[in-house]
Amino acid sequence: MEDIVKLLAGIVGRDNVLHEPYDLIAYSRDRYPIFTHPRQGVKPLAVARPATTDEVREIITLANKYRIPLTPRGSGTNYAGSAVPAKGGVVLDLTRMNKILSINEDAMNVKVQAGVILQNLEETLNSKGFTFGHDPGSFPTATVGGCISTRSLGWRAGKYGDMGDLVLSLKVVLPTGVVVETREVSKSSTGFDVNSLFIGAEGTLGVITEALLRIHPLPEERAFLIYSFNSFEQAYKSLLKVLRKGLTFTSSIVEDSEDEQETMVFLCYEGVKEIVNVQVKHTTSIFEAEGGTRLDDKVAEEYWMNRHDMFSQMNKEGVADSIDTAVPVSKVLEFYKFLKEWVKRSNVKPMGLGSWVLPENLGIDLAFDGTKAEAYVAAREELVNKALELGGTVSYCVGVGLRFPHLMRKEHGSALDVMKMIKRVMDPNNIMNPGGLGL
Ligand SMILES: Cc1cc2nc3c(=O)[nH]c(=O)nc-3n(C[C@H](O)[C@H](O)[C@H](O)COP(=O)(O)OP(=O)(O)OC[C@H]3O[C@@H](n4cnc5c(N)ncnc54)[C@H](O)[C@@H]3O)c2cc1C
């Protein structure tokens, strides 16, 4: 322990190595709700806070030499437990790598260090007439590196795609200490897409230190609509009609009202004013033809204003969690029925059951009784297994973490062996987030 602290201090400086018990407790958890106090996370040996790619490279080289498990960490907002140092070792806290390195207005891209917080990036871009377009609930706190590593999905993904879609190139330190930097072009036809290895890898294949990301013009207009329908089926089918018309909304939610008497469809459009107006006009005629009733736009604006606040609302009712399952569009209505039944027998308080941003996504935000976490985990297993049986995924955005490594075979079949082979070759000593992704 003494030795590792000394060696790390030699790389990042004494002030940037944490090893006191109270510091280690803070890094033993992320937002995984099963580790909510008093349940324990897993304490690392030490935390190192590098400021440069070179420091990251030196730490990884050291860890590889002494076979020390390494867990990269952004802001620790992941609620699958993927930033928990499950095998102890050293946590690499990347939040000192928080520089916006360049903004290229002609090419419409931005180069950042991995620890940049999304909100800081967005505010800087807004001041220059651009937007990043990635807006998860954790927007005020999550880092670019954490979002790439979980392939996170945000409120504006209907128009701008998920975090992976925004990546143009990456600088990554591999588990062997080699630094890889991909080319700054939006497309190449020269072999494997190396960026994609690190998107959604949950830190198992290396540490992302820099990223070149797409940016977009700041929209001149943003419009919100909210409609009420008699049933989820009617609402969902109306949303599919909007998509079939070729309209591109920025954001959508199809969600039952609190009293379960109606289903709301919330939509947001943004972009050039005339185009937004035309899209709103077409949506309105589709929804009205399908029997929807338009509600006050202020209700829709409220949805938008509260979008980063969902966990604080949910935490008032117990321990908050979000199950982010997705199934093929053809199975959504069947899964919806299952979900409704599941809620009745699972002792959870539903705080939002519906489809968010992409039509395959169908999950639930909820609160559960923290003193009965085992029962909740068993119920969660039943639900995600049903999504798998219907041909879906256990997670459309938050990731595997400590929740679902045992389900990776069921979800991916022999594709899991491809992932395992890649992991073995790239991380021969299994130092990066060992056990992560069920590898
Ligand atoms: C209130 C709230 C709302 C949320 N809303 C959403 C949402 O709308 N959509 C969504 O997708 N998620 C959401 N999340 C989950 C979480 O914010 C995302 O998973 C986010 O991507 C994590 O970013 P982070 O910086 O906190 O990463 P961390 O939690 O620190 O790490 C996440 C994973 O990435 C790895 N990692 C971190 N940085 C690097 C790096 N530089 N190189 C390699 N690996 C790295 C870690 O090892 C870990 O496996 C929400 C969480 C909260 C608490």
The ligand as a Gaussian input file, in Angstrom:
#p B3LYP/6-31G(d) Opt

LIG

0 1
 C      -29.355000      11.626000     -12.154000
 C      -28.780000      10.728000     -13.209000
 C      -29.325000      10.742000     -14.470000
 C      -28.787000       9.940000     -15.479000
 N      -29.317000      10.012000     -16.724000
 C      -28.784000       9.279000     -17.720000
 C      -29.302000       9.375000     -19.043000
 O      -30.231000      10.134000     -19.311000
 N      -28.713000       8.622000     -20.013000
 C      -27.655000       7.804000     -19.752000
 O      -27.156000       7.159000     -20.681000
 N      -27.155000       7.689000     -18.507000
 C      -27.679000       8.409000     -17.499000
 N      -27.157000       8.316000     -16.224000
 C      -26.021000       7.409000     -15.973000
 C      -24.631000       8.098000     -16.054000
 O      -24.718000       9.463000     -15.933000
 C      -23.942000       7.762000     -17.331000
 O      -23.600000       6.391000     -17.284000
 C      -22.655000       8.586000     -17.596000
 O      -22.206000       8.223000     -18.850000
 C      -21.562000       8.364000     -16.642000
 O      -20.614000       9.430000     -16.740000
 P      -19.543000       9.612000     -15.567000
 O      -18.588000      10.651000     -15.954000
 O      -20.233000       9.804000     -14.274000
 O      -18.845000       8.182000     -15.625000
 P      -18.553000       7.167000     -14.445000
 O      -19.818000       6.806000     -13.765000
 O      -17.457000       7.674000     -13.602000
 O      -18.020000       5.911000     -15.279000
 C      -18.864000       5.175000     -16.116000
 C      -18.052000       4.071000     -16.808000
 O      -17.130000       4.639000     -17.713000
 C      -15.786000       4.258000     -17.391000
 N      -14.972000       5.445000     -17.668000
 C      -15.149000       6.700000     -17.178000
 N      -14.265000       7.539000     -17.742000
 C      -13.504000       6.799000     -18.590000
 C      -12.422000       7.090000     -19.463000
 N      -11.950000       8.326000     -19.593000
 N      -11.871000       6.081000     -20.178000
 C      -12.348000       4.819000     -20.075000
 N      -13.375000       4.488000     -19.272000
 C      -13.948000       5.464000     -18.543000
 C      -15.828000       3.846000     -15.945000
 O      -14.813000       2.912000     -15.637000
 C      -17.211000       3.222000     -15.872000
 O      -17.142000       1.920000     -16.389000
 C      -27.691000       9.092000     -15.190000
 C      -27.145000       9.080000     -13.907000
 C      -27.681000       9.888000     -12.925000
 C      -27.059000       9.845000     -11.561000

